[in-house]
Amino acid sequence: MDATDVLICGAGAAGLTLAVELARRGVRFRLIDELPEPFCGSRAKGIQPRTLEVFEDLGVVDRLMATGGPYPPQREHHADGSFQDTQDFEVSSPTPAEPYRAPLLIPQFLTEAALRERLAELRQRPEFGCKLIGFRQHADGVTTTLAGPGGAEVINVRYLVGTDGGRSFVRRTLGIAFPGKTLGVRAVVADVMATGVSRDVWHRFNEGSMESQIGLCPLAGTQMFQLQAPIALEGDIDLSAAGLTAFVQQRTGRTDITIQSVAWASAFNMNARLADRYRDGRVFLAGDAAHTHPPTGGQGLNTSVQDAYNLGWKLSAVVNGAPESLLDTYEQERRPIAEHMLGLATKLLEAAKAGSMRRGREVLQLDLCYPASPLALEKPARQGGILAGDRAPDAPVRRPNGIATRLFELFKGPHWTLLGYNVDRLSAITPRNGVHIHAVGPGGDIVDDGGHIREGYGVQSGDWVLVRPDGYVGAIVSSQHAAALEAYLDGALANQ
């Protein structure tokens, strides 16, 4: 068999995230994309706080924060020339448990560029101009046929992942249904150079009118604006600079706004669709191949990145000897999340039609959790606070020598993290490869001076908290149930 464990088909945000996750774990993979070069548009432009946490772990958040910026206020222009500035989402300050509380504005092509840069640091890169044209599963893997610059190529892989978008070749070949609906909204989105509008606000005109609404949002990290507007369901639209200039001036009633150039433009119908299954044997779907969202609320790319983050550590674990059943938890955990986010984005689209959309905490994705997951263990059952399956909060802590650090620094990397809170002895838990064990409290290696771990996790002396590689709580057990924790770790890490 060829020396490839995983073939990733599609080098967008989901495929790149999965590739980075596998690369840092030493899994042999190839990442291919049929496009001749990277996607160059801003189809998605918001990175939600939970995704920023993912990107911190993967080593790209600093470069994204340096390039992107906060969402600007929205300036609603009125017909009489007056305007009103507002924020369409709640802005909150960071807390010890949640270091990111606001979305980051950065165009999709710059997010993907940062992921490619990180992948290059890990000595890997996407293969553009390489297309998957067929595959066949068998007992030991998947035989795939690729068409690239050098002609046809047949490779055998252990697993195939389709991150190849809404029209996924992988999903269609598997015959997996993609039910949902077209939402009756068609829109144009374009990255443009424009004059006549300032870059300090997101300019919006004719809010609440699906016939004349239009927006120009400055794209952080560039000198461009993203133009967004609903358009008629039928008919052609001129996406040239001259055509969009006429379009903007007609909708705004202002002749001083000019589109000088167009870097990328698209007219598309909004859909809400969810694949019936995320797995067929040794083949998986992730990202837009598994779900497509309307752009309202900025959920699509974020949900896709977190799909790949969830799948990546599980694929790596199974490749290295963990039970195959671990891969079943990918769909069990991620499909309900996509179903929920589709409902949220569709609800926000209805509000946007009426000009009344306001995004709250629900879009930040900090409260998404996996309470029904087979990987969630509580002994005894908890009645409040952080539960197994919840996102693991951050907390400022210090080392015994006084050096300040954070829980997220302890979590960073491909390992599991086990925190013993005021435990009598670490030897109660058998050390294992891939698990970092920390004692919190007197005599331990972590000091919870501010009580942030105690408060954030709701733990008592003798409690153990096991944090998964993707930053979710796998288990919370008391000292009397250490044997259950041992059994959990034996199952999750078997043979690794």
C-alpha positions as CSV (number, residue, x, y, z in Angstrom):
1,M,0.0,0.0,0.0
2,D,1.2,3.6,-0.7
3,A,2.6,5.5,2.2
4,T,-0.5,7.7,2.6
5,D,-2.8,7.3,5.5
6,V,-5.3,10.0,4.6
7,L,-6.3,11.7,1.3
8,I,-8.0,15.1,1.8
9,C,-10.0,16.2,-1.2
10,G,-10.4,20.0,-1.1
11,A,-7.9,22.6,0.1
12,G,-10.2,25.2,1.5
13,A,-10.5,26.2,5.2
14,A,-11.7,22.7,6.3
15,G,-9.2,20.8,4.3
16,L,-6.3,23.0,5.4
17,T,-7.3,22.7,9.0
18,L,-7.4,19.0,8.8
19,A,-4.1,18.9,7.1
20,V,-2.4,21.1,9.8
21,E,-3.9,18.9,12.5
22,L,-2.6,15.7,10.8
23,A,0.8,17.2,9.9
24,R,1.6,18.2,13.5
25,R,0.7,14.6,14.5
26,G,3.0,13.0,12.0
27,V,0.2,11.4,10.0
28,R,1.0,10.7,6.3
29,F,-1.5,12.5,4.1
30,R,-2.0,14.3,0.8
31,L,-4.1,17.4,0.4
32,I,-5.4,18.0,-3.2
33,D,-7.6,20.5,-4.9
34,E,-8.9,20.6,-8.4
35,L,-8.5,24.4,-8.7
36,P,-5.3,25.5,-10.4
37,E,-4.6,27.9,-7.6
38,P,-5.9,28.9,-4.1
39,F,-9.4,30.5,-3.8
40,C,-9.0,34.3,-4.0
41,G,-12.3,35.6,-2.6
42,S,-13.8,36.7,0.7
43,R,-16.9,34.5,0.7
44,A,-16.5,34.2,4.5
45,K,-15.0,37.0,6.4
46,G,-15.8,36.4,10.1
47,I,-13.8,34.1,12.5
48,Q,-15.8,33.4,15.6
49,P,-14.3,33.2,19.1
50,R,-14.4,29.4,19.4
51,T,-12.6,29.1,16.0
52,L,-10.0,31.6,17.2
53,E,-9.4,29.2,20.1
54,V,-8.9,26.4,17.6
55,F,-6.5,28.5,15.6
56,E,-4.5,29.4,18.7
57,D,-4.0,25.7,19.3
58,L,-3.0,25.2,15.7
59,G,-0.5,28.0,15.8
60,V,-2.1,30.6,13.5
61,V,-4.1,32.9,15.7
62,D,-1.4,35.5,16.1
63,R,-0.9,36.0,12.4
64,L,-4.6,36.2,11.8
65,M,-5.0,38.8,14.6
66,A,-2.2,40.8,13.2
67,T,-3.8,40.8,9.7
68,G,-7.5,41.1,10.5
69,G,-9.4,43.4,12.8
70,P,-12.6,44.0,14.7
71,Y,-15.9,44.4,12.9
72,P,-16.5,48.1,12.3
73,P,-19.8,49.8,13.3
74,Q,-22.6,49.6,10.8
75,R,-23.6,52.9,9.2
76,E,-27.2,52.8,8.0
77,H,-27.5,55.5,5.4
78,H,-30.9,57.2,5.0
79,A,-32.5,58.6,1.8
80,D,-32.2,62.2,3.1
81,G,-28.4,61.9,3.5
82,S,-28.4,61.3,7.2
83,F,-27.1,58.1,8.8
84,Q,-27.0,56.2,12.1
85,D,-24.1,54.1,13.4
86,T,-24.8,50.9,15.3
87,Q,-23.3,47.5,16.1
88,D,-25.3,44.5,15.0
89,F,-23.8,42.2,17.6
90,E,-23.0,42.4,21.3
91,V,-19.4,43.3,22.1
92,S,-18.0,41.9,25.4
93,S,-14.6,42.1,27.0
94,P,-12.4,39.0,27.4
95,T,-12.7,37.0,30.6
96,P,-10.3,34.6,32.3
97,A,-12.4,31.7,30.9
98,E,-13.0,33.2,27.5
99,P,-10.0,35.1,26.0
100,Y,-11.8,35.8,22.7
101,R,-15.3,37.3,23.0
102,A,-15.7,39.0,19.6
103,P,-15.4,37.8,16.0
104,L,-12.4,38.7,13.9
105,L,-13.0,40.3,10.5
106,I,-10.6,38.8,7.9
107,P,-11.4,37.7,4.4
108,Q,-11.4,34.0,3.7
109,F,-8.5,34.1,1.3
110,L,-6.2,35.5,4.0
111,T,-7.4,32.9,6.6
112,E,-6.6,30.2,4.1
113,A,-3.2,31.8,3.3
114,A,-2.3,31.7,7.0
115,L,-3.2,28.0,7.2
116,R,-1.1,27.3,4.1
117,E,1.8,29.1,5.7
118,R,1.4,27.1,8.9
119,L,1.2,23.9,6.8
120,A,4.5,24.9,5.0
121,E,6.1,25.3,8.5
122,L,5.1,21.6,9.1
123,R,6.8,20.7,5.7
124,Q,3.6,20.0,3.9
125,R,1.6,21.8,1.1
126,P,-1.5,21.5,-0.9
127,E,-1.4,20.0,-4.4
128,F,-3.5,22.4,-6.6
129,G,-4.6,21.3,-10.1
130,C,-5.0,17.7,-8.8
131,K,-8.5,16.2,-9.0
132,L,-10.1,13.1,-7.5
133,I,-11.9,11.3,-10.4
134,G,-12.8,8.0,-8.7
135,F,-12.5,5.9,-5.6
136,R,-13.4,2.4,-4.4
137,Q,-13.5,1.1,-0.9
138,H,-12.2,-2.2,0.3
139,A,-11.5,-3.9,3.6
140,D,-8.1,-2.3,4.2
141,G,-8.6,1.2,2.7
142,V,-9.7,3.2,-0.3
143,T,-8.3,3.0,-3.8
144,T,-8.4,6.4,-5.3
145,T,-7.7,7.7,-8.8
146,L,-6.3,11.2,-9.3
147,A,-5.9,13.4,-12.4
148,G,-3.1,15.9,-12.1
149,P,-0.5,17.7,-14.2
150,G,1.4,14.5,-14.6
151,G,-1.6,12.5,-15.8
152,A,-3.7,9.8,-14.0
153,E,-2.4,8.3,-10.7
154,V,-3.8,5.5,-8.5
155,I,-3.1,5.6,-4.8
156,N,-4.3,3.5,-1.9
157,V,-5.1,5.3,1.4
158,R,-6.5,4.2,4.7
159,Y,-9.1,7.0,4.8
160,L,-10.5,9.5,2.4
161,V,-12.0,12.9,3.5
162,G,-14.2,15.0,1.3
163,T,-13.8,18.7,2.1
164,D,-14.7,19.5,-1.5
165,G,-17.6,21.9,-1.0
166,G,-21.3,22.0,-1.6
167,R,-21.1,20.2,-4.9
168,S,-18.9,17.6,-3.3
169,F,-17.7,14.9,-5.7
170,V,-17.0,12.6,-2.7
171,R,-20.6,13.0,-1.4
172,R,-22.2,12.5,-4.8
173,T,-20.1,9.4,-5.5
174,L,-21.1,7.9,-2.2
175,G,-24.8,8.6,-3.0
176,I,-25.3,10.4,0.3
177,A,-28.4,12.6,0.2
178,F,-28.1,16.3,0.8
179,P,-31.6,17.4,1.8
180,G,-32.6,20.9,2.6
181,K,-33.9,23.9,0.7
182,T,-33.1,26.8,-1.5
183,L,-34.0,29.8,0.6
184,G,-35.4,32.0,-2.1
185,V,-32.6,34.5,-1.8
186,R,-30.0,35.2,-4.5
187,A,-27.2,37.6,-3.7
188,V,-24.0,39.1,-5.2
189,V,-20.8,39.2,-3.2
190,A,-17.7,40.9,-4.6
191,D,-14.3,42.1,-3.4
192,V,-13.8,45.5,-4.9
193,M,-11.6,48.6,-4.8
194,A,-14.0,51.6,-4.3
195,T,-13.9,55.3,-3.8
196,G,-16.5,57.6,-2.3
197,V,-16.9,55.6,1.0
198,S,-14.8,55.6,4.2
199,R,-13.1,52.6,5.6
200,D,-14.1,53.2,9.3
201,V,-17.6,51.8,9.0
202,W,-19.6,49.1,7.3
203,H,-21.9,51.1,4.9
204,R,-25.4,49.8,4.5
205,F,-28.2,51.3,2.4
206,N,-31.9,50.5,2.2
207,E,-32.0,48.1,5.1
208,G,-35.1,45.9,5.1
209,S,-35.6,46.0,1.3
210,M,-34.7,42.9,-0.6
211,E,-35.0,44.8,-3.8
212,S,-32.6,47.7,-3.0
213,Q,-30.5,46.7,0.0
214,I,-26.7,46.9,-0.5
215,G,-23.7,47.0,1.8
216,L,-20.0,47.8,1.5
217,C,-17.8,46.4,4.3
218,P,-14.1,47.3,4.5
219,L,-12.0,44.1,4.4
220,A,-9.4,44.1,7.1
221,G,-5.9,43.3,5.9
222,T,-6.6,44.7,2.5
223,Q,-7.6,48.0,0.8
224,M,-10.8,46.4,-0.6
225,F,-14.4,46.4,0.3
226,Q,-16.8,43.4,0.3
227,L,-19.9,44.4,-1.7
228,Q,-23.0,42.4,-0.7
229,A,-26.5,42.8,-2.0
230,P,-29.6,40.6,-2.7
231,I,-30.6,40.4,-6.3
232,A,-33.4,39.0,-8.4
233,L,-33.7,35.2,-8.5
234,E,-33.4,35.3,-12.3
235,G,-31.4,37.2,-14.8
236,D,-27.7,38.1,-15.5
237,I,-25.8,40.7,-13.5
238,D,-22.8,42.6,-14.8
239,L,-20.0,41.9,-12.3
240,S,-17.4,44.1,-14.1
241,A,-16.2,47.3,-12.4
242,A,-18.4,49.4,-14.7
243,G,-21.4,47.1,-14.1
244,L,-21.0,47.2,-10.3
245,T,-20.5,50.9,-10.3
246,A,-23.8,51.4,-12.0
247,F,-25.4,48.9,-9.7
248,V,-24.1,50.6,-6.6
249,Q,-25.1,54.1,-7.8
250,Q,-28.6,53.0,-8.7
251,R,-29.1,51.4,-5.2
252,T,-27.5,54.1,-3.2
253,G,-28.6,57.1,-5.2
254,R,-25.1,58.4,-5.0
255,T,-22.9,59.2,-8.0
256,D,-19.7,59.7,-5.9
257,I,-19.2,56.0,-5.2
258,T,-17.2,54.3,-7.9
259,I,-16.0,50.7,-8.2
260,Q,-12.4,51.0,-9.5
261,S,-11.7,47.2,-9.9
262,V,-13.0,43.8,-9.0
263,A,-10.8,41.2,-7.5
264,W,-13.4,38.5,-7.2
265,A,-17.2,38.4,-7.6
266,S,-20.0,35.8,-7.4
267,A,-23.8,35.7,-7.8
268,F,-25.2,32.8,-5.8
269,N,-28.4,31.3,-4.4
270,M,-28.6,30.8,-0.7
271,N,-29.1,27.2,0.5
272,A,-29.5,25.4,3.8
273,R,-28.6,21.7,3.4
274,L,-27.3,18.9,5.6
275,A,-25.9,15.6,4.5
276,D,-27.8,12.5,5.8
277,R,-24.5,10.9,6.9
278,Y,-21.0,12.2,7.5
279,R,-19.3,8.7,7.1
280,D,-19.5,5.8,4.7
281,G,-17.0,3.2,5.8
282,R,-13.5,4.7,5.4
283,V,-14.8,7.9,3.7
284,F,-15.8,11.0,5.6
285,L,-17.4,14.4,4.8
286,A,-16.5,17.7,6.4
287,G,-17.2,21.3,5.9
288,D,-19.4,22.5,3.0
289,A,-19.5,18.9,1.7
290,A,-21.5,18.0,4.7
291,H,-23.5,21.2,5.3
292,T,-24.2,24.5,3.4
293,H,-25.3,27.6,5.3
294,P,-26.6,31.1,4.3
295,P,-23.9,33.6,5.1
296,T,-26.0,35.3,7.9
297,G,-24.3,35.0,11.3
298,G,-21.0,33.9,9.9
299,Q,-21.4,30.2,10.8
300,G,-20.4,28.3,7.7
301,L,-16.6,28.5,7.6
302,N,-16.4,28.3,11.4
303,T,-18.5,25.1,11.6
304,S,-16.3,23.7,8.8
305,V,-13.1,24.4,10.6
306,Q,-14.4,22.8,13.8
307,D,-15.5,19.7,11.8
308,A,-12.0,19.2,10.6
309,Y,-10.5,19.9,14.1
310,N,-12.8,17.2,15.6
311,L,-12.1,14.7,12.9
312,G,-8.3,15.3,12.8
313,W,-7.3,14.1,16.2
314,K,-9.6,11.1,15.9
315,L,-8.2,10.0,12.6
316,S,-4.7,10.4,14.0
317,A,-5.6,8.4,17.0
318,V,-7.0,5.5,15.0
319,V,-4.1,5.5,12.6
320,N,-1.9,5.1,15.6
321,G,-3.8,2.3,17.2
322,A,-6.9,3.6,18.9
323,P,-10.2,1.7,18.4
324,E,-11.9,2.3,15.0
325,S,-15.1,3.0,17.0
326,L,-13.6,6.4,17.9
327,L,-14.4,7.6,14.4
328,D,-18.1,7.0,14.9
329,T,-18.1,9.9,17.4
330,Y,-17.3,12.3,14.6
331,E,-20.7,12.3,13.1
332,Q,-22.4,11.8,16.5
333,E,-20.8,15.0,17.7
334,R,-20.6,17.2,14.7
335,R,-23.9,16.6,12.7
336,P,-26.2,17.9,15.5
337,I,-24.0,21.0,15.7
338,A,-24.4,21.7,12.0
339,E,-28.1,21.1,12.2
340,H,-28.4,23.7,15.0
341,M,-26.2,26.2,13.2
342,L,-28.2,25.8,10.0
343,G,-31.3,26.7,12.0
344,L,-29.6,29.7,13.5
345,A,-28.3,31.1,10.2
346,T,-31.7,30.6,8.6
347,K,-33.4,32.5,11.4
348,L,-30.9,35.3,11.1
349,L,-31.5,35.5,7.4
350,E,-35.2,36.1,8.0
351,A,-34.3,38.9,10.4
352,A,-31.9,40.4,7.8
353,K,-34.7,40.4,5.3
354,A,-36.7,42.7,7.6
355,G,-33.6,44.8,8.4
356,S,-33.7,43.7,12.1
357,M,-30.8,41.2,12.4
358,R,-28.8,41.4,15.6
359,R,-26.3,38.8,16.5
360,G,-25.8,37.7,20.1
361,R,-23.7,35.2,22.0
362,E,-25.3,32.4,20.1
363,V,-23.1,33.1,17.0
364,L,-19.8,33.0,18.9
365,Q,-19.9,29.2,19.2
366,L,-18.5,29.2,22.7
367,D,-21.5,27.3,24.1
368,L,-21.5,24.5,21.6
369,C,-21.0,21.2,23.3
370,Y,-21.3,17.4,23.0
371,P,-23.3,16.3,26.1
372,A,-24.6,13.1,24.4
373,S,-21.3,12.0,23.1
374,P,-20.0,8.5,24.0
375,L,-16.8,10.3,25.0
376,A,-18.5,12.3,27.8
377,L,-18.0,10.7,31.3
378,E,-19.1,12.1,34.7
379,K,-18.7,10.2,37.9
380,P,-20.8,11.1,39.8
381,A,-23.3,12.9,37.6
382,R,-23.0,16.7,37.9
383,Q,-25.9,19.0,38.3
384,G,-24.3,22.3,37.2
385,G,-21.2,24.1,36.1
386,I,-19.0,22.6,33.5
387,L,-20.2,19.2,32.3
388,A,-18.5,16.5,30.4
389,G,-18.8,17.4,26.7
390,D,-18.6,21.1,27.3
391,R,-15.9,23.4,26.0
392,A,-12.9,23.5,28.5
393,P,-12.5,27.1,29.8
394,D,-9.3,28.9,29.9
395,A,-7.8,30.2,33.2
396,P,-4.8,32.2,34.2
397,V,-2.5,30.1,36.5
398,R,1.1,30.1,37.5
399,R,4.0,27.7,37.9
400,P,5.4,27.1,41.4
401,N,8.4,29.3,40.4
402,G,6.0,32.3,39.8
403,I,5.9,32.2,36.0
404,A,2.4,33.0,34.7
405,T,0.7,30.8,32.2
406,R,-2.8,29.8,31.1
407,L,-4.6,26.5,30.8
408,F,-4.8,27.0,27.1
409,E,-1.0,26.9,27.0
410,L,-1.1,23.6,28.8
411,F,-3.7,22.3,26.4
412,K,-1.9,23.4,23.3
413,G,-0.7,20.5,21.2
414,P,-1.9,17.1,20.1
415,H,-2.1,15.6,23.6
416,W,-4.8,15.0,26.1
417,T,-4.6,17.0,29.4
418,L,-5.5,15.6,32.8
419,L,-5.9,18.1,35.7
420,G,-6.0,16.8,39.3
421,Y,-7.5,19.4,41.6
422,N,-5.9,19.2,45.1
423,V,-5.4,15.5,44.6
424,D,-3.6,13.5,47.2
425,R,-1.3,11.8,44.7
426,L,-0.7,11.8,41.0
427,S,0.1,8.1,41.1
428,A,-3.6,7.4,41.4
429,I,-3.6,7.6,37.6
430,T,-1.3,5.5,35.5
431,P,0.9,7.7,33.2
432,R,0.3,7.2,29.5
433,N,1.8,8.3,26.3
434,G,-0.2,11.2,24.9
435,V,-1.6,12.4,28.2
436,H,-0.1,15.4,30.1
437,I,-0.9,15.2,33.8
438,H,-0.9,18.3,36.0
439,A,-1.5,18.6,39.7
440,V,-3.3,21.8,40.7
441,G,-2.8,23.0,44.2
442,P,-0.2,22.8,47.1
443,G,2.7,20.7,46.1
444,G,1.5,20.5,42.5
445,D,3.0,22.0,39.3
446,I,0.1,24.4,38.8
447,V,-1.1,27.1,41.2
448,D,-4.7,28.4,41.0
449,D,-4.0,31.7,42.8
450,G,-7.1,33.4,41.6
451,G,-9.4,30.4,41.9
452,H,-10.2,30.6,38.2
453,I,-9.9,26.8,37.8
454,R,-12.1,26.1,40.8
455,E,-14.7,28.7,39.7
456,G,-14.5,27.9,35.9
457,Y,-14.7,24.1,36.3
458,G,-16.7,23.9,39.5
459,V,-14.3,21.3,40.9
460,Q,-13.7,20.2,44.5
461,S,-10.6,18.7,46.1
462,G,-9.9,15.3,44.7
463,D,-11.6,15.9,41.3
464,W,-10.0,14.9,38.0
465,V,-10.8,16.8,34.8
466,L,-9.7,15.2,31.5
467,V,-9.5,17.6,28.5
468,R,-9.6,16.1,25.0
469,P,-7.1,17.1,22.3
470,D,-9.7,19.4,20.8
471,G,-10.3,21.4,24.0
472,Y,-13.5,19.8,25.2
473,V,-14.0,18.1,28.6
474,G,-13.9,14.4,28.1
475,A,-14.4,13.4,31.7
476,I,-14.9,14.8,35.2
477,V,-14.6,12.3,38.0
478,S,-14.1,12.4,41.8
479,S,-11.2,10.6,43.4
480,Q,-13.5,7.7,44.3
481,H,-14.1,7.0,40.6
482,A,-10.5,7.0,39.4
483,A,-11.0,3.5,38.1
484,A,-13.6,4.7,35.7
485,L,-11.2,7.4,34.4
486,E,-8.5,4.7,33.9
487,A,-11.0,2.6,31.9
488,Y,-11.9,5.7,29.8
489,L,-8.3,6.3,29.0
490,D,-7.6,2.6,28.2
491,G,-10.4,2.7,25.7
492,A,-9.5,6.0,24.0
493,L,-5.8,5.4,23.9
494,A,-5.7,1.6,23.3
495,N,-2.4,0.5,21.6
496,Q,-1.2,4.1,21.1
